[in-house]
């Protein structure tokens, strides 16, 4: 089932505060390069799968219909929108792959997109908090930063102050993002700035500072998937070794907040299905919506026992020149986090690595890569293991 789809083309807009651009233009700017790199035209696409969160970021709903508005050649192409919180992009990819596995489609287009900056910061927080269990967690004035601030507070209480590790993760990702032409913030902030609170880097929630939080971003990314590699494609085909989707309880009160148990299960099952071990991976693109999330993901993927994730970053293991580079793209922290676009963007970044076209982001001799994308506080966990076809 996991080998029915190949990534044969991709496109990616810059991420950032894109005030004067509409969703239709973001679609065109991501889709046309994806089609061009695949050597295809709109008429060659059997179905479109749109990842778009939109619990109120924009007034327009029914955004599955927008690709045809943006590109009239798609007027009669079946199109559907998927939504699964911050894993919305991966949900759209999975739906496209399922349609292909069923034999209903041979070539699909996946678009992830979001326009977040039309709202004020409090309005963004109020929109994102809908991804929590609202009955218990929806009143946090810091929004999702409050959710992860609470996770960090409890982790610090149990295992001691981890501020050095979180600052090192932020500094690593911003350093990596300097080489990503699509990144929202291409600025090497350095460890000292990320470690020490200041007027420009105040505390946001619990021990989390502004430098621990991903950016509010606009942007889009697109993938063309094909049941078989295409001879006319301008990029090498990338295929799945395995794909895994695990869910967990939505309420934090029903889980240990310091463990991403669903994520750990996704990693265990995904590696087993691929016949691979962590040591086989060349790189990981993981969901660092907050620095504490990346640290807990080190533990979930099996790099460190529970409570010891800090040593993975402090020992340099996940640096670009380390044993297992994590987020060579800069991750959500530097690249940005337009909710619906993120999962698709992560797969584009992995495809660039595996095709040797990642430029300054390139990891040497990248053979097998992983993408981990999660919705909510590790509620929906998606893992792809990818390799060149």
N, C-alpha and C positions, 0 to 999 in steps of 0.2 A: 504493500500500500504506500509506503513512504517513498518509493522510487518512481512514482508516476509523474512527477513534476520536476522540471528543470527551470532554473532562472536563466533566461536567454537575453534579457535586456533590462536596463534600469535607468532611472532618472531621479534627480534630486534638486530641489530648489535650495538657495541659501535659507537658513533658519535665522529668525531675528524678529525685530519689531518692524513689521512691514505694513506701515500705515496706509499706503496708497495703492494697495493691491487687493483685488477681490478673489474669492475662492475660484471663480472661473479661470482667472489668469494663473493662479497657483496650479490648477489642474493642467493647463496647457504647458506650463513651464516644466512640470515633472513628467508628463505623459509623452510629449513629443520626443525628448531624448531617449526615453525608454523604448519607444517604437523604432526610432532610428537605429539604436544599438542592436535591436533584435532583427533588423532588416525587414520589418513588417509595416503594413498600413492598417488603419482602423478597420477596414473590411475583413482583415484576417483574424480579428479578435472575436471569440465566441461568447464571451461574457465578461462583465466588469464587476469587480467587488470593491466597494468603497469603505474604507475605515475612517469614520468621522464621529467623534464623541458627541459634541453638540448637545449638552444638557443646558444650553442657554448661552454659549459663547457668541453665536450669531443668531439673527432672527429667522433665517432660512432653515426650515426642516425639509425632510424628503430630499436629502442631498444626493441620494443615488441617481437622481435625474440630472444632476449638474454636468457630468461629463459630456452629455449630448448638447447642453447649452454652450459649453466651452468649445466643443469640437463637433459640429453638426454631422460629421460622418458617422458618429455613434448614435444617430437618431433612433435606430431600431435595434440596437444591441442590448440584450438583456443586462440589467444592472440592478444591484442590490446593495444596501448599506448594512455594515456590521458594526456592532458597538459592544465593547467589553472593558469599560473603564480605560486605564492606561495601557492595556493590552489590546486595544481596539485594532491596531494595525495587524497584529498577529492573527487575530480572529478573522480578519478579512483574507489573509493569506491562507489560513486553514480552510475557509469556505471555498476558496478557489481550487485548492488542492483536492478537496472532497468532491467537487463537481467533476474534476478531471479523473479522479479515481473511479467515479461511477460510470465513466465513459460518456458522460453527457456533453463534455466540452474537451477540446484539445489544446486550445490556446486561450489564455485568460489574461486580463489586465487587473492588477491590484493597485489601488490608489489610496494612500494614507494622507490625510490633510487636516489642518486645524488653523483657525484664525482666532487667537485668544486676546489680542491686545486692543480690541475694541472696547473692552471692559476695564474698569478701575481695578486696582489690586484687591480691595475688599470684595468686589463682585466676582473676580476670578476665584478667590478663596471660597466664596459661597457656592459657586458652581461646582468646583472640584470636590467639596466636602460631600456632595451627593454620592460619591463613590465609597463613602464609609457606611456603616450601619447607622443611619440617621437617627433612629430612635434613641440610641445610646451615645453616639459620637458626634452628632450633627451640630451641637451647640459650640464647638470649639472655635473661638474667635480667630485663631491662626489657621483655620482650615486644615488641609492635609499636612502642612508643616507642624501643626499641633499634634496630629496623629503620630508622625514620625519623631517629633520631639518627645512624646510620651514613651515611645519605644526606646529612644536613646537614654532617657532618664532612668528607665527600669534596667537597661543593660549596664549603665554606669553604676547603679546601685548594687547590682550583683557582682560585677566583675571589675569595678574600679574605673577611674577616669580614663576615657579613651580619646581624649581631645587630640593628642598627638597623631593618632592613627587617622582620625577623621580629617585633620588638616592635611596629612600626607596624601590621602586619597584625593581631596580637592585639588591640591597642588599638582599631583600627577596628571589628573584629567585636564586641568587647564594647560599644562605644559604640552600634553598630547594634542589638545585642540588647536594649538598654534599652527599645526600643520594640516588642519582640515579646512579646505576652502569653503565648506558649507556651514561652518560652526557659527553659532550666534555670538559667542564671546571668544575671540581669538586673542586672549590676553594671558600671559604667564604671570599669575598672581603671586607665586612663590609660597613657600611653607610659612614664613613669618606672618605674612598678611592673613593667610587662612587660619593660623593658629591663634592669633591675638585679636580679641574684640576691639573695635574702633568705631569711630563715627561712620566710616564707610563699610564696616563689617560688624554691625550690631547683632546681639542675640535676637533670634526670631521666636524660638520656642524651646524651652528646656535648655540643653547644652548646645543646640544647633544654632549656628550663626548664619548670616546671609550666604556666606561662602560654602555652606553645607547644603544649600538648596538649589535645585535645578531652576532654570530660567523659564519665564513665561514667554513662549515663543509662537510665532506664526511660521508656517511652511508646509511643504508637501514632498512626498516621495512616491515613486511608482516602480513596479516590477512587472515585466512580462514573463509569464510562465508558459511552458510548452511541455506536452507529454513526451516529446523527444527533442534532443538537441537540433538546432536549425543550421543548415549549411550556409545560409545567407547571413547569419548573425555576425556582428562586428566585434563581439566579445565572447570569450570562452563560456561554455555552459557550466552552470553550477548546480549540483544536485544535493538532495537531502540524503544523509545516511540514516537519520531518524528524526522524528518529530513527536513531541510529547505535550500533552495539555493536562494539567492537574488542577483541581479546585480545592479550596479549603473554606472553613467557616468565614462568613462575612464579619460577625461581631468579634471584636478583639477580646471581649470578655470570655469567649469560649476557646481561646488559644493562649499559648505561651507567647507573649509579644516579642520575646528575645530570640525566638526560633522561627525560621521560615520553613515550616514542616512540609507544606505542599511543594515549595520550591525544591527542597531536598529530595522529595519523592520523584519530582520531574527529572532531576539530574540523575538519580539512580536508574530510573527506567530508561531514560534517553540514552545514557551511556551503554547500558546493557543491550538495548535494541540495536545500537550502532556497532556493537562488538568492539567498543573502545574504552579506554581509560583516560583519566584526566591528563596523564603524562603524554598522551597521543595528540593533545590539542596544541595548535600553534598560537591561538589567541582566543579570547572571549570578548564579545560585546554584551555587556550586562546592564541591567536596569538601575542605574544610580540616580533615581529621582532625588534621593538624599544620600549623603555620604554614609550614614548609618546603614542604609539599604545595601550599598556595595559591600560593606564589611560583613553584614549578616549573610550576604550571598556567597562570600568566600567560604563561610562555614557550611552553607547549604550545598555548595558544589563539592564539598569534601576536602577543601584545601587545608582546613584547620578544624580541630574539635570545637565544640560549643564553648564560647567564652574566650577563645584564643585567636579570633580573626585578626586582631590588631597586628600580630607578629607577621602576618603575610605581607602587609603593606610596609611595615617598618623594616622588614628584612629585604625589601625590594623585589619580592617574587613577582608582583603584578605590574611592575614598571615595564615600559616598552622594551627595555634591554634585559628584563628579568626572565625567569624560567617560564612563566605563563603570562604574557602581556594581557592585561584586562583594560578594555576601553581605549585601544590605540586611536580611536576616532575622537577622543575627548569625552565620550559618553554623553549622557543627558546633561551632565553638569556644565560642560563647555559647549557642546553642540546645540543644546536646547532641547525642549520637551513639548513640541506641539502635539497634544495628546494623541489624536488619531493617526498622526504621521509617524510616531516614534517606532513602533514595531516594524513598519515597512522600511524606515530609514536604517534601522539596525541591520536588516537583511541586505540592504544596498551596501552598507559599509563592509559587511562580511564578504559579499560577492566581489567587491573591489579588491579586498585583501587576497582572496583565493584566485583571482584572475591576474594578480600582479599589477593592478592598475591603481593602487592606492596612493601613489606619489609619496609625499613626505610622511604619510601615515603608515607606509608599508612595513609590515613585519617580515623579516627575512624568511624565505622558504616556507611560506604559509601553505600548509597542506590540508589541515582539518580545523575548522573553526566552529565556535558555538555562539548562538544568540539566545540570551535569556531576556524575556520581556514579561512583565507582570502587571496585573490589574489590581488596584487597591493595595492594601498592606499585605502583599503576597497571598491574595485571595485567588486570583486566576494566574497560573504560572505556565508559560509557554517556553519550550526549549527546542531549538533546531540545531542539529549537527550537520554541517555543510562541508562539501568538498568539491573540487573541480571534477567535472564529468569525464 
